[in-house]
Amino acid sequence: MTDIVGINKDTDKKIKILVCYYQPRQLPKESIFFPIQAGKAVSGFNLKIQGDDTGDNISHKNATFSEFTAWYWAWKNIKTVYPNIEYIGLAHYRRFFALNEPFEEYTRIDKLGIPQMDNYEDLIIHKLEDNDIILVKQASFGCNLQKQYSHWHYAADLSCMKNIIHELCPEYDDTFLHFFESNNKMSLYCMFIARYDFFDKYFEWLFPILFEAEKKIDVSGYDVYQKRVFAFLAERLLNIYVCHHKLKTVYEPVYFIEDIKGIIKQTVKLITPNSIMERWKRFR
């Protein structure tokens, strides 16, 4: 049995939004959220929330897998905590789905501090009644996604991933090519909310691909940012998986939580999808 640490031990819950943390930051108050410390095994500190270093885990890979060490922990262990879980979502300490906002044309809504998120459970169930998955509203880029990836990361890593997809799951070849070569939009941040069955099947597909990429991509000369290569690739693979399976998707903006330390006045900035390219690195 996995040791569970932290708040909200309501084990009968059927909906949980997992929230990835790397450092001390504000925690959401609503019981639907379950915070996880990513990379705890190599962090050198304890946030006193659930760590990703118990049970079956890859916590030590955090430098290259980023938040996916937390998601792997959840994939392997969350059912021991919430055996009746039916819906699951992924969020970050500074990114949450803005499910109750009317700003349909915006991708990102900046906030100082985590806002109150009323009726989150009801909104999720309502939105997934006629849809398969909730994703972040797509961002548009001024080029296809192959060029976009090659500009911000290493083109060779994308070529490696293309070959791995062909080797392990060639039925995804056409979707992969279309996504990168004939498309300039994608959902960012590796965030989604869906039924648990999707979560389980998606990670059953994803992690063998990432582990194969880990064998073939040498990150020894990469800086700290580029070492997160497997998370950057996974960010694209989520879109490819959803597209390949023709999942009915509802797109929602996200709250981007700014640090509230020393700040009293609340402000809000609205970020349109087309403005995201030039501010890309700041969003990470």
C-alpha positions in Angstrom: 0.0 0.0 0.0 1.4 3.4 -1.0 1.9 5.9 1.8 -0.2 8.9 1.2 0.8 12.3 2.5 -1.0 15.7 2.5 -4.4 17.1 2.4 -7.8 15.9 1.3 -7.7 12.2 2.1 -11.3 11.8 1.0 -10.7 8.4 -0.6 -14.3 7.9 -1.8 -13.9 10.8 -4.3 -14.7 9.9 -7.9 -13.1 13.0 -9.4 -9.5 14.2 -8.7 -7.4 16.9 -10.4 -3.7 16.1 -9.8 -1.6 19.2 -9.3 2.2 19.0 -9.8 4.5 21.0 -7.5 8.3 21.5 -7.6 8.6 24.2 -5.0 6.6 25.8 -2.2 3.6 27.5 -3.7 0.0 28.2 -2.9 -2.2 25.1 -2.6 -5.7 25.0 -3.9 -8.4 24.9 -1.2 -11.0 22.8 -3.0 -10.9 19.1 -2.1 -11.1 18.0 -5.7 -7.4 18.8 -6.1 -4.6 16.5 -5.1 -1.1 18.0 -5.0 2.0 15.9 -5.8 5.6 16.9 -5.3 7.4 16.0 -8.6 11.0 14.8 -8.4 11.0 14.5 -4.7 13.6 11.8 -4.8 16.2 14.2 -6.2 14.9 17.5 -4.9 16.6 17.6 -1.4 13.5 19.0 0.3 10.0 18.0 1.4 7.0 20.1 0.5 4.9 18.0 3.0 2.5 16.9 0.3 2.3 13.6 -1.5 5.6 12.8 -3.2 6.2 11.0 -6.5 8.9 8.8 -4.8 6.7 6.1 -3.2 5.4 2.9 -4.7 6.2 2.3 -8.4 7.8 5.5 -9.4 10.4 7.2 -11.7 11.0 10.2 -9.4 14.7 10.2 -10.1 14.1 11.0 -13.8 12.6 14.4 -13.0 15.3 16.4 -14.7 14.4 14.9 -18.1 10.7 13.9 -17.6 9.7 17.0 -15.6 6.0 16.7 -14.5 5.7 13.2 -16.0 7.4 11.7 -12.9 4.3 12.9 -11.0 2.0 11.6 -13.7 3.7 8.3 -13.8 3.4 8.0 -10.0 -0.3 8.7 -10.3 -0.8 6.2 -13.1 0.8 3.5 -11.1 -0.5 4.4 -7.6 -3.6 6.6 -7.6 -6.0 3.7 -7.6 -4.7 2.6 -4.2 -5.7 6.0 -2.9 -8.9 6.5 -4.8 -10.2 3.1 -5.8 -13.5 4.5 -7.0 -12.1 7.2 -9.2 -14.0 7.8 -12.4 -12.6 11.2 -13.7 -9.0 12.5 -13.5 -7.2 15.6 -14.5 -3.7 17.0 -14.7 -2.8 20.6 -13.6 0.3 22.5 -12.4 1.0 24.7 -9.4 0.6 27.7 -11.7 -1.8 26.4 -14.3 -5.4 25.3 -13.7 -8.3 24.9 -16.1 -10.6 28.0 -16.0 -13.7 26.0 -16.4 -16.1 28.7 -15.0 -14.8 31.6 -17.2 -16.7 33.0 -20.2 -13.5 34.0 -22.1 -13.9 31.6 -24.9 -11.5 33.5 -27.2 -8.6 33.3 -24.7 -6.0 30.7 -24.0 -4.6 32.0 -20.8 -6.0 34.2 -18.0 -3.3 35.5 -15.6 -4.2 35.6 -11.9 -2.4 36.7 -8.8 -3.1 33.7 -6.5 -5.3 30.7 -7.1 -8.9 32.0 -7.6 -11.9 30.3 -6.1 -13.0 27.5 -8.5 -16.7 27.0 -7.7 -18.7 24.0 -8.9 -15.6 22.4 -10.5 -16.9 18.9 -10.1 -20.3 19.7 -11.6 -18.7 21.6 -14.5 -16.4 18.6 -15.3 -19.2 16.1 -15.3 -21.4 18.4 -17.4 -18.6 19.1 -20.0 -17.7 15.4 -20.3 -21.3 14.2 -20.7 -21.0 14.8 -24.5 -17.2 15.0 -24.8 -14.3 12.6 -24.3 -11.7 15.0 -23.0 -11.1 18.6 -21.8 -7.9 20.1 -23.3 -6.3 23.6 -23.1 -7.6 25.9 -25.8 -5.3 25.5 -28.7 -2.5 28.0 -29.3 -1.7 29.0 -32.9 1.9 29.4 -34.2 3.2 31.2 -37.3 4.6 28.0 -38.8 3.9 24.3 -38.8 4.6 22.4 -35.6 7.7 20.7 -37.0 9.3 24.1 -37.5 8.0 25.4 -34.2 9.6 22.4 -32.3 12.9 22.7 -34.2 13.1 26.4 -33.4 12.7 26.0 -29.6 14.2 22.5 -29.2 16.4 20.1 -31.1 15.1 18.9 -34.5 17.0 15.6 -34.1 14.9 14.7 -31.1 11.8 15.1 -33.2 13.2 12.9 -35.9 14.1 10.3 -33.3 10.5 10.4 -32.0 9.2 10.0 -35.5 11.2 6.8 -35.9 10.1 5.4 -32.5 6.5 6.0 -33.4 7.0 4.1 -36.7 8.7 1.2 -34.8 6.3 0.9 -31.9 3.0 2.0 -33.3 3.1 2.6 -37.1 -0.6 3.1 -37.2 0.1 6.5 -35.8 2.5 7.5 -38.7 -0.1 9.5 -40.7 -1.4 11.3 -37.6 2.1 12.2 -36.6 3.1 13.6 -40.0 -0.2 15.5 -40.3 0.2 17.0 -36.8 3.7 18.3 -37.4 3.8 19.0 -41.1 0.3 20.3 -41.9 -0.8 21.9 -38.7 0.1 25.0 -36.6 -2.1 24.5 -33.6 -1.9 22.5 -30.4 -3.0 22.3 -26.8 -0.2 23.2 -24.4 1.0 22.2 -20.9 0.3 18.4 -21.0 -3.0 19.2 -19.2 -6.3 17.3 -19.6 -9.4 16.2 -17.8 -11.0 12.9 -18.8 -12.5 9.7 -17.6 -10.1 7.4 -15.8 -10.1 4.8 -18.6 -8.6 7.4 -21.0 -5.9 8.3 -18.4 -4.9 4.6 -18.0 -4.9 3.8 -21.7 -3.1 6.9 -22.8 -0.3 6.4 -20.3 -0.1 2.7 -21.2 0.6 4.0 -24.8 2.8 7.0 -23.9 5.4 5.8 -21.4 6.8 2.9 -23.4 7.4 5.5 -26.2 9.1 7.9 -23.8 11.3 5.2 -22.3 12.4 4.2 -25.8 13.2 7.8 -26.5 15.2 7.9 -23.3 17.4 5.1 -24.7 18.1 6.9 -27.9 18.4 10.6 -27.1 21.6 11.7 -25.4 20.9 14.7 -23.1 24.4 14.9 -21.6 25.2 18.1 -23.4 21.7 19.7 -22.9 21.1 22.7 -20.6 18.6 22.4 -17.8 15.7 23.6 -20.0 16.4 21.3 -23.0 16.9 18.3 -20.7 13.2 18.3 -20.2 13.0 16.9 -23.7 10.7 13.9 -22.9 8.1 16.3 -21.4 8.3 18.5 -24.5 7.7 15.5 -26.7 4.9 14.2 -24.6 3.2 17.6 -24.8 2.9 17.0 -28.5 2.0 13.3 -28.2 -1.1 14.0 -26.1 -2.4 16.0 -29.1 -1.5 13.2 -31.5 -3.2 10.6 -29.4 -6.4 12.6 -29.1 -6.4 13.4 -32.8 -5.7 9.8 -33.8 -8.5 8.4 -31.8 -10.9 11.2 -33.0 -11.8 12.0 -29.4 -14.6 14.6 -29.0 -12.8 17.5 -27.3 -13.9 20.6 -25.4 -11.2 23.3 -25.2 -10.9 25.5 -22.2 -8.6 28.4 -21.2 -6.2 28.1 -18.2 -5.6 30.3 -15.2 -1.9 31.1 -15.1 -1.1 31.8 -11.4 1.5 34.5 -10.7 3.4 34.6 -7.5 1.4 36.4 -4.8 4.4 37.1 -2.5 4.5 40.8 -1.6 1.5 41.5 -3.9 -1.8 42.8 -2.6 -3.8 44.1 -5.5 -5.4 41.5 -7.8 -4.9 41.9 -11.6 -6.0 40.0 -14.6 -4.4 39.7 -18.0 -5.9 38.0 -20.9 -3.7 36.2 -23.4 -5.0 35.4 -26.9 -3.9 32.2 -28.7 -2.0 34.2 -31.4 0.1 36.1 -28.8 1.6 33.0 -27.3 4.5 32.4 -29.7 6.7 35.4 -28.6 6.1 34.6 -24.9 6.6 30.9 -25.2 9.6 30.4 -22.9 8.1 32.5 -20.1 5.1 30.2 -19.9 7.1 27.1 -19.1 
